[in-house]
Structures are given as structure tokens and as C-alpha cells.
Amino acid sequence: MSTSAPRSAPTLSLVAHVRRLSKTGSELYIRIGNADIARLALLHGQAVELDLGNCCIAGIIKTSGGSPWLAPPGGSSNARITATLRGADFEHGIDRPATLRLLGSKPQPTIVAPARRANAVVKKSQCPSLGSDLKIDLGDAVRRVRKYNADFYKGCQNIQLDREGYDLFRNGLSADLGRLVDQLAFVGDRYGGAQRQWMPHEISTEAALIANKLSPVLDHWSRIVMRAKPLIEEVPSEASLAFLFSPFNCTCQWAVWASKTLHFLRADAFPILDSKAKKALSLNLGTSSRDYHTFCSQIRRVLLANPASLAAARVEDKAQSPTDIKLLDKILYQLGGE
């Protein structure tokens, strides 16, 4: 039940959440996060088309009830949406980066690049730790995302490594201990979450220590992660972060390892605590959950302060990032590495 939009229609990036219509039913629908609704200024009743990569779904934006979703357009039905999704191998619980085209005539704001000024990449206040007025130049945001997407880490292209991580954690943390160790080892080793020189054994052994601490509380731990609100709406509480970080306190307190694991599980709620990002933000933080809480607060302020630059970066990114948190991570990673 795909619908072709005019080629001139605006294209926007967001995350499509495939869910069941009811707990006991088999019909599927697409939910859209409140953060994406607000960020893209989508309106109740707007006609749109979602491109999920291997299928397109046309529908009507519904924002009533507090959980925005895509309703069937006239002449269609939930059953036809379900058939299209299942025909493309989508199941309940899948979150997929998607592009959205507006099918209505609602005018879109025009983003105008500001005049370039020499050495004006980032402007900071007298107290950069607050970060409330940090501004990222629109052109620099685009260039940093382009460079990140073209670069490599440990012999693998950055965007391919990112994709592997999101795929590996698509269905959450595994209840199988061996599989759980493999997931954690990927983050610690291939994704740079751990430093081998700070431990007396291999990273895989440290991953097993974390898994053994995580496994007994896995259900409760995962529920807290899944119930976290998008960062654009709310910073996770210090108490929640203390609990989520606790299994990663083994040979060292692995704050980066913890944050990268959380990010792959909920890219809309947990940013990556990276040394280059901290440097770009002029943050002097340690490795505690309280430090990560400060980092999350900073990232949220930067997200809210730079909608135009993130919108331009999103176009350049071509749906390679599932959320604006990841887009900002790419920008800060490149800025902090210079």
C-alpha cells in the first residue's frame, strides 16, 4: 500500500517504531516518538508517507492520546498496513530509521545558512560547563557529519560500525549469557568502550565480568532503559543512571562502555560519553554516573540550542543516524578530535 509522493515534497528523518495495535492482537502499526513530532513540527491530521527502506507506508499523523502514531489514510486500513509491514519482514518491537515526506501543502520553514566568520566554529559562554548558549555553525555541522561518515575506525567505516552496533542491540540485551558477553565485548573492543591497558586480562574477559553482574538484574535493568524518556524531553535521573552504571564497575568504572551500551539500546535517550565530545564541549568530567548525568544535561541543552544546524546535518547524513543524539555525537567527535 505504498504511495508515491511528489519529488518536490520535503524529506525528513525520524525513527519509525513498529508495534502491535494491542497486546493480544497481531495487527501492526507505526508509532512516532513525541520528540520527533516536536522536532519536525508534525501536526495532527497531516498526510505523510514513511519510507522504511524496504517498504513505504502512507498515513495520517495522529497525536491524540499522548502516543503519536500513523493512522490509515482514506481507502486503506490497519490490516493493509499490517500486510505491508509483515511483507517487508517487520515485527513488533522493531525500530527503524526512516524518512518522511509530507503529502499535504503545509509550508515548511526555509533554513538559511548564516554568514561564515573566520574561526567561528563554536561559540561558548563565559561558563561553558552550562552549555545553554553553545551554538554550532550550520556549515561546520554538515562538514563534520560528512567527514565522520567517510572516516574509518579500526579498519571499518564509521557508519558500517555504527550499523553493526544498532543491529546487534536491535532486540535488546540477550538473556543468553554467552550472547550477552558477545554484545558487551563488541562495545568494549570493536567500538572502543574500553582501554586494554587498564585491565589485567582481555577485553572479552572484562565483558564476561560485566555480564555476570548484569545478568541477575537484566530484566529490571532493561525495563529502566526502555522506560527512559527521550533525552530531548527529560534527562535520566541520577538514581536511574547509578543503577544502570553499576554492572560496569569491575576492573574499572567503565563509564564510556556503559554509555555506548545504553546508546545502542536507546539512541534517543542516552548519548555517548566520549573524550572527544567532552573536549568539544570543554567539559572536565570523571567516570561516575553523576558525571554522565551532567554530560546528558549538556547534550540536551546543545540539542535544543541548535535545531537549524542539526536539520542541515540530518540532510547531509541521509538517514545514517537513528536520532539527533547520534548526529550531534558525530559533530562533537570530529570537533573534539581536531
N, C-alpha and C positions, 0 to 999 in steps of 0.2 A: 504494500500500500504506500509506495513511495510517491512523492510529489515533487516535481521539478520547480525550483524557484527561479525567478528571473536572474540572469547573471549579474545584474547590477545591484541585487539585494545585498545589504551588509552581511558580513560573516563574522560571527563572534565565537569565542572559545569558552567552554564550560565543561563540567563533569555531568554525565548522564548516569543516574542511579537506577538500575533495573531492579524492580521489586515486585512482589506478589500483591495483588489487589486486596487479598485477605489472607489471614493466617492459614486457613484451611483450603483456600481456592488454588487453582492452577493458572489463572489469568495473570498476565504480567502488565506492568505499566512503567513509565519513566518518571522518576521524581527528580526535581531540580532543587538544589540547595538554596536556602534563603540568601546565603552570601552571594551566589551567582545572580539571583534575581535582583538583589540590590545593586551589585556591581555593574550589571548590564542594563539596569533601569527597565527591566521587563515588566509589562503590565498585565493585569488580569484581563483575559479575553483576547489577548494578542494571538494572531495566527502565525505559526512558525514552522520551520522544517528542521529537524535534527539529523545530522549526518554522523552516524556512529562508526564510520569506516567501511563496514561490510553491509550496511543497510541504512535506509533513510526513513524517518518517521515524521509525518506531518501531523500537526495537532494544534490545540488551543491551550495557552498558558492559563492555569487556574491557581490562584494564590489564596483562596479562601480556606479556612481551617488550619492555617499555620504550617502546612506541609505542601509547598508548591508542587504541581505535577502537570503532565501533558495529557490533556483530555482528547478524545477522538473528535475530529472535525465533522462537520455535517456530511452525511452519507457514509461514514465509517463507523467503527465500533471498537470496544475494548478487545473483542475476540479477534478482529483483524490485526490490531496492534500486536496482540499476543502471538498470532501466527507469524507475523513478520519477524518479531524478535526471536522466537524459537527457531524459525527457519535459518536465522543467522547465528545459531548456537549460543544465544544469550539465555542465561538462567537467573533466578532470583539471587540477589547479593552481588551481582557484577557492577562495578563502577568503571565507566569508560570515558576517557577524554573525547569530547565531541565538538563539532562546530554547529552553530545555529544560524539559520538565515531567517530574517523577518519577511513574512509573506504579506504583511499589511503595508500601509502607506505612512506609518508613523515616521516623521522626520528624525534623523539621527544627528547628534551634535558633531560638528567638524572639529577635528583635533589639529591645531595649528602649531607647528614647531616654533619654539621661541628662538630669538636671535642668539647665535652662538657667541660666547665670550671666551676669551683666552683663559685656559686653566680653570674653567668653571665647571668641573665635572660634578662635584658635590658641594652643596652649601650647608654649613653646620652652624648651630647656635653657639653661644658662649659656653653652654653646658651640654656638650654632645651626648652625654650619657642619657639625657632625657629623649633626645631624638625627635621631638614633636614637630620640628620645622625642617627636618632633613629633606632636601629636595634633590632628586636625581634628574640630570639633564636628559631630555627626551631622546636626543640623538645618541648620547652615550649609552643609554639603556638598550637601544636597538643594537648598537655595535657590540656591546658586551654579551648579549644573548647570542648574536651571530658567531662570535668568537668561541664562546663556551660550546655551542652545538657542533662546531667544526673541530674542536680540540679532542685530545686523547688522554686517558688516564690508565696507567699500567698496560699499555698496548691495546686498549679498547676505546672506541669512540665514546665520548661522554654520553651522548644521547642513547647509544645502544646499552651502555652500562646502566643508565637510569631505567631504561625499559625493562631490562632483566630484573632489576630490583622490584619494580612495581608488579611485574608478572609473578615473581616469586612470592610476594606477600598478598596477592590479589584475594585469596580466601582466608587471610588472617594467619596467625601463628599456628603451626601444626601441633596437634596433641600427641603425635608420634615423636618420641624423644630424639631419635636419630634424625628425623626430618627437621625438627626444631633446631638441632645443632647445626645442620647444614644451612638453614636460613640465617642464623646468627653468625656463622663463620663467613658467609658471603658479605655481610655488612662489615664485620671486623677486618677481614682480609682484603677482598677484591674492592670493596667500597671505601676502604681507608678509615674504618671506625676505630681501629686500634693501632698501637705502635708496638711492634715486636720487641723493641729494645727494653720496654718497660715490664717484661714478664719473663719468668724463667723457663718457659715452655712455648710450644707452638700456639698460634692464634686459635687453631681448631680445638686445642685443649682448653683454652680460656673460654671458648664458646660453649664447651660442654659444662664447665663450671657454672656459667650463667644460666644455661638451660636447666641444670639441676636445681637451681634456686627459683627459676621461673615456673617450672612445671607444676609444683604443688599449688600455686596460686593462679594458674594460667587462666581459668575461667573468669575469675574476679578481675584480674589484670586486664583481660581483653574487653570485658564489659565497660570498664572505666575508659579505655581507649575509644571504643565505639560510641560511647555516650558523650564524649567531649564535643563541645560546640565548635563550629568553625572559628578559627582564630580571629577573623575579621569581626566576629560578634563578641567573643569573650576569651580572655587569657585563662588557660587552665589554672586551677587553684594550686597553691604551694603544697597543700596536703596531698592532692592527687599526684602531682609530679614527684613528690618524695616517695610515694608508694611505687610509681612506675619506674623510677630510677633504682630502687633498692636491689633488684636482682642483678644489676650491672656493677655492683660493688663487690668485686672479687679480688684479684691481684691488685687492681687499681679501681678507682671510681671512674668508670668509663662513660663519661657524660656524652661525648661525641657518639660513641657506639649506641647508647640509649636513644639519643635524639634521632639518629639516622634510622634506627629500627622503627621508632614511633612515626617518623615521617613516611616511610614506605607503607605503613598501615593506614595512616590518616594524613594524606598530603595537604588537606585543607585545614588541619588543626595544629600540626607540630612542625615547626621549621627546623632545619639542620643547624646544629651548633658547630660551626666550623671556624677554625682560626682565621681564615681569610675573611670571612663575614664579620667576625669580631673586629678585625683590623680595619675593614672598610667603615665600620660604624664607630670606630675609636672607643671600643668597649674593652675594659680590663676586667675580665671575669674568670672565675675559677671553674671547678668541675662539679659543683654541688647542684642539687635540684633547684635550690633557691637562685643560683646564678642563671640557670636555664629559664626560670620564671622571669627574671629581669630581661633576658635575651628575647623571650617571647613577647614581652610588653613592648620592647624596642621595635621588633619586626612588625608588630601590629600598627604602631604609630607610622612607620615608614610606608606600609601598605596603604593606610588611609591618606597619607600626605602626597602620594604620587599616582593618582588614577590615570592621568594622561600618559605618563611615561610607561606605565605598566600596560596600558592599552596598545601603545605603539610597539612595545616589546612583544606583546601577545601576537600581533600580526606577523612580525618577523619570525616568531617561534614556530608558527604553523602547527599548532596543537601538539608540540612535543612535550609540553609541560601540563600536568593534570590540574594545577592550580596556580594562582598568582604567588603563593608562597614559594613554589619551585622557581617561577620566573625571577622573583627577587633574589633567590638563592644563587641563580646563575649570574645575575648582575653583580652581586656583592662578592661572589667567588672570584670573578675576574678583576674587580676593582681592588680587592684586598691582596691579589697576587702580583700587583704591579709595583 
